[in-house]
Amino acid sequence: MAGLFCIGLIIVLAVVLPVLFLIGLYNSLIRLRNEVDNSFAQIDVQLKRRNDLIPNLIETVRGYAQHEKGVFEQVTKARAAVMSATTVEAKAKASNMLSDTLKSLFAVAENYPQLKANENFLQLQEELSGTENKIAYSRQHYNDVVMEYNVRTQVFPNNLLAGMLGFKAKELFATPESERVVPKVKF
């Protein structure tokens, strides 16, 4: 009788333990995938905040520097590109382009002392600076979560279940290779 009980227990454990392992693995992959999606949404929140600040900044600068039309057009185009980007790579590229055009806008503002002293401009500049920091933090968090997710889906034996259930590697929110070139400075 005790022998049958042991055999029954071994059979139950042989079935239950793998099932519990698979359930735990599946749930952890779902949690990580949702965390990746949430992290990407947080980047979107900060990008939208930056996009919402830009029209006010442009109008403030335009009031002082009306002949800088080209800079305003570049910022507007870059802003539109961020808003219309749908993939991680496209958002990263458009976001970097917008950051560069904002630098140009702030460089133009340097030529106008009255503008630099304008309280509205200073407040918008401070808010944009804070938002840029939040974007950088959100990107870093997203990339950390994506790395954890990708590792979890690619290590053995997780990769067997992940592949069967359609868990695919996620893309990092990175600066495109073409924009990583260090500028050459000549004196």
Rosetta constraint file for C-alpha pairs under 8 A:
AtomPair CA 1 CA 5 HARMONIC 6.37 0.50
AtomPair CA 2 CA 6 HARMONIC 6.27 0.50
AtomPair CA 3 CA 7 HARMONIC 6.22 0.50
AtomPair CA 4 CA 8 HARMONIC 5.98 0.50
AtomPair CA 5 CA 9 HARMONIC 6.05 0.50
AtomPair CA 6 CA 10 HARMONIC 6.10 0.50
AtomPair CA 7 CA 11 HARMONIC 6.20 0.50
AtomPair CA 8 CA 12 HARMONIC 6.15 0.50
AtomPair CA 9 CA 13 HARMONIC 6.08 0.50
AtomPair CA 10 CA 14 HARMONIC 5.96 0.50
AtomPair CA 11 CA 15 HARMONIC 6.32 0.50
AtomPair CA 12 CA 16 HARMONIC 5.82 0.50
AtomPair CA 13 CA 17 HARMONIC 5.55 0.50
AtomPair CA 14 CA 18 HARMONIC 6.87 0.50
AtomPair CA 15 CA 19 HARMONIC 6.46 0.50
AtomPair CA 16 CA 20 HARMONIC 6.04 0.50
AtomPair CA 17 CA 21 HARMONIC 6.09 0.50
AtomPair CA 18 CA 22 HARMONIC 6.11 0.50
AtomPair CA 19 CA 23 HARMONIC 6.15 0.50
AtomPair CA 20 CA 24 HARMONIC 6.07 0.50
AtomPair CA 21 CA 25 HARMONIC 6.08 0.50
AtomPair CA 22 CA 26 HARMONIC 5.99 0.50
AtomPair CA 22 CA 161 HARMONIC 7.96 0.50
AtomPair CA 23 CA 27 HARMONIC 6.07 0.50
AtomPair CA 24 CA 28 HARMONIC 6.14 0.50
AtomPair CA 25 CA 29 HARMONIC 6.25 0.50
AtomPair CA 25 CA 158 HARMONIC 7.13 0.50
AtomPair CA 26 CA 30 HARMONIC 6.24 0.50
AtomPair CA 26 CA 161 HARMONIC 7.83 0.50
AtomPair CA 26 CA 162 HARMONIC 7.85 0.50
AtomPair CA 27 CA 31 HARMONIC 6.12 0.50
AtomPair CA 28 CA 32 HARMONIC 6.17 0.50
AtomPair CA 29 CA 33 HARMONIC 6.04 0.50
AtomPair CA 29 CA 149 HARMONIC 7.17 0.50
AtomPair CA 29 CA 152 HARMONIC 7.42 0.50
AtomPair CA 29 CA 153 HARMONIC 7.38 0.50
AtomPair CA 29 CA 162 HARMONIC 7.78 0.50
AtomPair CA 29 CA 167 HARMONIC 7.83 0.50
AtomPair CA 30 CA 34 HARMONIC 6.14 0.50
AtomPair CA 31 CA 35 HARMONIC 6.15 0.50
AtomPair CA 32 CA 36 HARMONIC 6.15 0.50
AtomPair CA 32 CA 145 HARMONIC 7.26 0.50
AtomPair CA 32 CA 148 HARMONIC 7.75 0.50
AtomPair CA 32 CA 149 HARMONIC 5.64 0.50
AtomPair CA 33 CA 37 HARMONIC 6.32 0.50
AtomPair CA 33 CA 149 HARMONIC 6.77 0.50
AtomPair CA 34 CA 38 HARMONIC 6.05 0.50
AtomPair CA 35 CA 39 HARMONIC 5.99 0.50
AtomPair CA 35 CA 145 HARMONIC 6.93 0.50
AtomPair CA 36 CA 40 HARMONIC 6.22 0.50
AtomPair CA 36 CA 142 HARMONIC 6.32 0.50
AtomPair CA 36 CA 145 HARMONIC 5.79 0.50
AtomPair CA 36 CA 146 HARMONIC 5.88 0.50
AtomPair CA 36 CA 149 HARMONIC 7.67 0.50
AtomPair CA 37 CA 41 HARMONIC 6.22 0.50
AtomPair CA 38 CA 42 HARMONIC 6.27 0.50
AtomPair CA 39 CA 43 HARMONIC 6.56 0.50
AtomPair CA 39 CA 138 HARMONIC 6.90 0.50
AtomPair CA 39 CA 141 HARMONIC 6.85 0.50
AtomPair CA 39 CA 142 HARMONIC 4.93 0.50
AtomPair CA 39 CA 145 HARMONIC 7.66 0.50
AtomPair CA 40 CA 44 HARMONIC 6.40 0.50
AtomPair CA 40 CA 138 HARMONIC 7.92 0.50
AtomPair CA 40 CA 139 HARMONIC 7.90 0.50
AtomPair CA 40 CA 142 HARMONIC 6.13 0.50
AtomPair CA 41 CA 45 HARMONIC 6.25 0.50
AtomPair CA 42 CA 46 HARMONIC 6.48 0.50
AtomPair CA 42 CA 138 HARMONIC 6.40 0.50
AtomPair CA 43 CA 47 HARMONIC 6.13 0.50
AtomPair CA 43 CA 135 HARMONIC 6.01 0.50
AtomPair CA 43 CA 138 HARMONIC 5.39 0.50
AtomPair CA 43 CA 139 HARMONIC 6.37 0.50
AtomPair CA 43 CA 142 HARMONIC 7.94 0.50
AtomPair CA 44 CA 48 HARMONIC 6.00 0.50
AtomPair CA 45 CA 49 HARMONIC 6.23 0.50
AtomPair CA 46 CA 50 HARMONIC 6.22 0.50
AtomPair CA 46 CA 131 HARMONIC 6.38 0.50
AtomPair CA 46 CA 134 HARMONIC 6.69 0.50
AtomPair CA 46 CA 135 HARMONIC 5.67 0.50
AtomPair CA 47 CA 51 HARMONIC 6.09 0.50
AtomPair CA 47 CA 82 HARMONIC 7.69 0.50
AtomPair CA 47 CA 95 HARMONIC 7.67 0.50
AtomPair CA 47 CA 135 HARMONIC 6.93 0.50
AtomPair CA 48 CA 52 HARMONIC 6.03 0.50
AtomPair CA 48 CA 83 HARMONIC 7.64 0.50
AtomPair CA 49 CA 53 HARMONIC 6.40 0.50
AtomPair CA 49 CA 131 HARMONIC 7.24 0.50
AtomPair CA 50 CA 54 HARMONIC 6.39 0.50
AtomPair CA 50 CA 128 HARMONIC 6.29 0.50
AtomPair CA 50 CA 131 HARMONIC 6.29 0.50
AtomPair CA 50 CA 132 HARMONIC 7.65 0.50
AtomPair CA 51 CA 55 HARMONIC 7.61 0.50
AtomPair CA 51 CA 79 HARMONIC 6.20 0.50
AtomPair CA 51 CA 83 HARMONIC 7.81 0.50
AtomPair CA 52 CA 56 HARMONIC 7.92 0.50
AtomPair CA 53 CA 57 HARMONIC 6.41 0.50
AtomPair CA 53 CA 124 HARMONIC 7.01 0.50
AtomPair CA 53 CA 127 HARMONIC 7.98 0.50
AtomPair CA 53 CA 128 HARMONIC 7.10 0.50
AtomPair CA 54 CA 58 HARMONIC 6.05 0.50
AtomPair CA 54 CA 79 HARMONIC 7.93 0.50
AtomPair CA 55 CA 59 HARMONIC 6.17 0.50
AtomPair CA 56 CA 60 HARMONIC 6.15 0.50
AtomPair CA 56 CA 124 HARMONIC 7.72 0.50
AtomPair CA 57 CA 61 HARMONIC 6.19 0.50
AtomPair CA 57 CA 121 HARMONIC 6.64 0.50
AtomPair CA 57 CA 124 HARMONIC 6.26 0.50
AtomPair CA 57 CA 125 HARMONIC 7.75 0.50
AtomPair CA 58 CA 62 HARMONIC 5.80 0.50
AtomPair CA 58 CA 72 HARMONIC 6.62 0.50
AtomPair CA 59 CA 63 HARMONIC 6.23 0.50
AtomPair CA 60 CA 64 HARMONIC 7.20 0.50
AtomPair CA 60 CA 120 HARMONIC 7.44 0.50
AtomPair CA 60 CA 121 HARMONIC 6.30 0.50
AtomPair CA 61 CA 65 HARMONIC 5.90 0.50
AtomPair CA 61 CA 66 HARMONIC 7.89 0.50
AtomPair CA 61 CA 109 HARMONIC 6.80 0.50
AtomPair CA 61 CA 115 HARMONIC 6.92 0.50
AtomPair CA 61 CA 121 HARMONIC 7.50 0.50
AtomPair CA 62 CA 66 HARMONIC 4.93 0.50
AtomPair CA 62 CA 68 HARMONIC 7.64 0.50
AtomPair CA 62 CA 72 HARMONIC 7.94 0.50
AtomPair CA 64 CA 112 HARMONIC 7.16 0.50
AtomPair CA 64 CA 114 HARMONIC 7.90 0.50
AtomPair CA 64 CA 115 HARMONIC 6.34 0.50
AtomPair CA 65 CA 108 HARMONIC 7.92 0.50
AtomPair CA 65 CA 109 HARMONIC 7.79 0.50
AtomPair CA 65 CA 112 HARMONIC 7.57 0.50
AtomPair CA 68 CA 72 HARMONIC 6.79 0.50
AtomPair CA 68 CA 108 HARMONIC 7.73 0.50
AtomPair CA 69 CA 73 HARMONIC 6.27 0.50
AtomPair CA 70 CA 74 HARMONIC 6.23 0.50
AtomPair CA 71 CA 75 HARMONIC 6.26 0.50
AtomPair CA 71 CA 101 HARMONIC 7.33 0.50
AtomPair CA 71 CA 104 HARMONIC 6.88 0.50
AtomPair CA 71 CA 105 HARMONIC 6.25 0.50
AtomPair CA 72 CA 76 HARMONIC 6.13 0.50
AtomPair CA 72 CA 105 HARMONIC 7.47 0.50
AtomPair CA 73 CA 77 HARMONIC 6.08 0.50
AtomPair CA 74 CA 78 HARMONIC 6.07 0.50
AtomPair CA 74 CA 101 HARMONIC 6.37 0.50
AtomPair CA 75 CA 79 HARMONIC 6.02 0.50
AtomPair CA 75 CA 98 HARMONIC 6.44 0.50
AtomPair CA 75 CA 101 HARMONIC 5.38 0.50
AtomPair CA 75 CA 102 HARMONIC 6.48 0.50
AtomPair CA 75 CA 105 HARMONIC 7.69 0.50
AtomPair CA 76 CA 80 HARMONIC 6.22 0.50
AtomPair CA 77 CA 81 HARMONIC 6.21 0.50
AtomPair CA 78 CA 82 HARMONIC 6.42 0.50
AtomPair CA 78 CA 94 HARMONIC 6.47 0.50
AtomPair CA 78 CA 95 HARMONIC 7.79 0.50
AtomPair CA 78 CA 97 HARMONIC 6.16 0.50
AtomPair CA 78 CA 98 HARMONIC 4.87 0.50
AtomPair CA 78 CA 101 HARMONIC 7.26 0.50
AtomPair CA 79 CA 83 HARMONIC 6.38 0.50
AtomPair CA 79 CA 94 HARMONIC 7.88 0.50
AtomPair CA 79 CA 98 HARMONIC 6.12 0.50
AtomPair CA 80 CA 84 HARMONIC 6.20 0.50
AtomPair CA 81 CA 85 HARMONIC 6.02 0.50
AtomPair CA 81 CA 94 HARMONIC 5.64 0.50
AtomPair CA 82 CA 90 HARMONIC 7.97 0.50
AtomPair CA 82 CA 91 HARMONIC 5.86 0.50
AtomPair CA 82 CA 94 HARMONIC 4.95 0.50
AtomPair CA 82 CA 95 HARMONIC 5.81 0.50
AtomPair CA 82 CA 98 HARMONIC 7.54 0.50
AtomPair CA 85 CA 90 HARMONIC 5.34 0.50
AtomPair CA 85 CA 91 HARMONIC 5.13 0.50
AtomPair CA 85 CA 94 HARMONIC 7.20 0.50
AtomPair CA 86 CA 90 HARMONIC 6.50 0.50
AtomPair CA 86 CA 91 HARMONIC 6.54 0.50
AtomPair CA 87 CA 91 HARMONIC 6.08 0.50
AtomPair CA 88 CA 92 HARMONIC 6.12 0.50
AtomPair CA 88 CA 171 HARMONIC 6.70 0.50
AtomPair CA 88 CA 172 HARMONIC 7.33 0.50
AtomPair CA 88 CA 173 HARMONIC 5.91 0.50
AtomPair CA 89 CA 93 HARMONIC 6.18 0.50
AtomPair CA 89 CA 171 HARMONIC 7.64 0.50
AtomPair CA 89 CA 172 HARMONIC 7.96 0.50
AtomPair CA 89 CA 173 HARMONIC 6.53 0.50
AtomPair CA 89 CA 174 HARMONIC 7.27 0.50
AtomPair CA 89 CA 176 HARMONIC 7.65 0.50
AtomPair CA 90 CA 94 HARMONIC 6.01 0.50
AtomPair CA 91 CA 95 HARMONIC 5.80 0.50
AtomPair CA 92 CA 96 HARMONIC 6.16 0.50
AtomPair CA 92 CA 173 HARMONIC 5.90 0.50
AtomPair CA 92 CA 174 HARMONIC 6.20 0.50
AtomPair CA 92 CA 175 HARMONIC 6.17 0.50
AtomPair CA 92 CA 176 HARMONIC 7.48 0.50
AtomPair CA 93 CA 97 HARMONIC 6.23 0.50
AtomPair CA 93 CA 175 HARMONIC 6.55 0.50
AtomPair CA 93 CA 176 HARMONIC 6.26 0.50
AtomPair CA 94 CA 98 HARMONIC 6.15 0.50
AtomPair CA 95 CA 99 HARMONIC 6.22 0.50
AtomPair CA 96 CA 100 HARMONIC 6.31 0.50
AtomPair CA 96 CA 175 HARMONIC 7.18 0.50
AtomPair CA 97 CA 101 HARMONIC 6.33 0.50
AtomPair CA 98 CA 102 HARMONIC 6.09 0.50
AtomPair CA 99 CA 103 HARMONIC 6.36 0.50
AtomPair CA 100 CA 104 HARMONIC 6.59 0.50
AtomPair CA 101 CA 105 HARMONIC 6.30 0.50
AtomPair CA 102 CA 106 HARMONIC 6.20 0.50
AtomPair CA 103 CA 107 HARMONIC 6.09 0.50
AtomPair CA 104 CA 108 HARMONIC 6.26 0.50
AtomPair CA 105 CA 109 HARMONIC 6.36 0.50
AtomPair CA 106 CA 110 HARMONIC 6.43 0.50
AtomPair CA 107 CA 111 HARMONIC 7.34 0.50
AtomPair CA 108 CA 112 HARMONIC 7.53 0.50
AtomPair CA 109 CA 113 HARMONIC 7.78 0.50
AtomPair CA 109 CA 115 HARMONIC 6.54 0.50
AtomPair CA 109 CA 116 HARMONIC 6.54 0.50
AtomPair CA 110 CA 116 HARMONIC 6.79 0.50
AtomPair CA 112 CA 116 HARMONIC 6.41 0.50
AtomPair CA 113 CA 117 HARMONIC 6.34 0.50
AtomPair CA 114 CA 118 HARMONIC 6.25 0.50
AtomPair CA 115 CA 121 HARMONIC 6.81 0.50
AtomPair CA 116 CA 121 HARMONIC 6.85 0.50
AtomPair CA 116 CA 122 HARMONIC 6.81 0.50
AtomPair CA 117 CA 121 HARMONIC 7.66 0.50
AtomPair CA 117 CA 122 HARMONIC 7.09 0.50
AtomPair CA 118 CA 122 HARMONIC 6.22 0.50
AtomPair CA 119 CA 123 HARMONIC 6.09 0.50
AtomPair CA 120 CA 124 HARMONIC 6.16 0.50
AtomPair CA 121 CA 125 HARMONIC 5.98 0.50
AtomPair CA 122 CA 126 HARMONIC 6.10 0.50
AtomPair CA 123 CA 127 HARMONIC 6.16 0.50
AtomPair CA 124 CA 128 HARMONIC 6.05 0.50
AtomPair CA 125 CA 129 HARMONIC 6.09 0.50
AtomPair CA 126 CA 130 HARMONIC 6.22 0.50
AtomPair CA 127 CA 131 HARMONIC 6.07 0.50
AtomPair CA 128 CA 132 HARMONIC 6.02 0.50
AtomPair CA 129 CA 133 HARMONIC 6.40 0.50
AtomPair CA 130 CA 134 HARMONIC 6.32 0.50
AtomPair CA 131 CA 135 HARMONIC 6.10 0.50
AtomPair CA 132 CA 136 HARMONIC 6.22 0.50
AtomPair CA 133 CA 137 HARMONIC 6.23 0.50
AtomPair CA 134 CA 138 HARMONIC 5.97 0.50
AtomPair CA 135 CA 139 HARMONIC 6.03 0.50
AtomPair CA 136 CA 140 HARMONIC 6.20 0.50
AtomPair CA 137 CA 141 HARMONIC 6.15 0.50
AtomPair CA 138 CA 142 HARMONIC 6.01 0.50
AtomPair CA 139 CA 143 HARMONIC 6.10 0.50
AtomPair CA 139 CA 173 HARMONIC 6.31 0.50
AtomPair CA 140 CA 144 HARMONIC 6.18 0.50
AtomPair CA 141 CA 145 HARMONIC 6.24 0.50
AtomPair CA 142 CA 146 HARMONIC 6.06 0.50
AtomPair CA 142 CA 172 HARMONIC 7.67 0.50
AtomPair CA 142 CA 173 HARMONIC 7.32 0.50
AtomPair CA 143 CA 147 HARMONIC 6.01 0.50
AtomPair CA 143 CA 172 HARMONIC 5.43 0.50
AtomPair CA 143 CA 173 HARMONIC 6.24 0.50
AtomPair CA 144 CA 148 HARMONIC 6.33 0.50
AtomPair CA 145 CA 149 HARMONIC 6.12 0.50
AtomPair CA 146 CA 150 HARMONIC 5.93 0.50
AtomPair CA 146 CA 170 HARMONIC 6.15 0.50
AtomPair CA 146 CA 171 HARMONIC 7.28 0.50
AtomPair CA 146 CA 172 HARMONIC 6.55 0.50
AtomPair CA 147 CA 151 HARMONIC 6.06 0.50
AtomPair CA 147 CA 172 HARMONIC 7.82 0.50
AtomPair CA 148 CA 152 HARMONIC 6.10 0.50
AtomPair CA 149 CA 153 HARMONIC 6.19 0.50
AtomPair CA 149 CA 169 HARMONIC 7.66 0.50
AtomPair CA 149 CA 170 HARMONIC 7.78 0.50
AtomPair CA 150 CA 154 HARMONIC 6.09 0.50
AtomPair CA 150 CA 168 HARMONIC 7.95 0.50
AtomPair CA 150 CA 169 HARMONIC 5.29 0.50
AtomPair CA 150 CA 170 HARMONIC 6.59 0.50
AtomPair CA 151 CA 155 HARMONIC 6.12 0.50
AtomPair CA 152 CA 158 HARMONIC 6.62 0.50
AtomPair CA 152 CA 159 HARMONIC 7.69 0.50
AtomPair CA 153 CA 158 HARMONIC 5.69 0.50
AtomPair CA 153 CA 159 HARMONIC 5.07 0.50
AtomPair CA 153 CA 162 HARMONIC 5.62 0.50
AtomPair CA 153 CA 163 HARMONIC 7.84 0.50
AtomPair CA 153 CA 167 HARMONIC 6.94 0.50
AtomPair CA 153 CA 168 HARMONIC 7.52 0.50
AtomPair CA 153 CA 169 HARMONIC 7.30 0.50
AtomPair CA 154 CA 158 HARMONIC 6.62 0.50
AtomPair CA 154 CA 159 HARMONIC 4.76 0.50
AtomPair CA 154 CA 162 HARMONIC 7.92 0.50
AtomPair CA 155 CA 159 HARMONIC 5.54 0.50
AtomPair CA 156 CA 160 HARMONIC 7.03 0.50
AtomPair CA 157 CA 161 HARMONIC 7.34 0.50
AtomPair CA 158 CA 162 HARMONIC 5.92 0.50
AtomPair CA 159 CA 163 HARMONIC 5.76 0.50
AtomPair CA 160 CA 164 HARMONIC 6.41 0.50
AtomPair CA 161 CA 165 HARMONIC 6.13 0.50
AtomPair CA 162 CA 166 HARMONIC 6.12 0.50
AtomPair CA 162 CA 167 HARMONIC 4.93 0.50
AtomPair CA 162 CA 168 HARMONIC 7.50 0.50
AtomPair CA 163 CA 167 HARMONIC 5.85 0.50
AtomPair CA 163 CA 168 HARMONIC 7.10 0.50
AtomPair CA 175 CA 179 HARMONIC 6.53 0.50
AtomPair CA 175 CA 180 HARMONIC 6.84 0.50
AtomPair CA 176 CA 180 HARMONIC 6.82 0.50
AtomPair CA 177 CA 181 HARMONIC 7.54 0.50
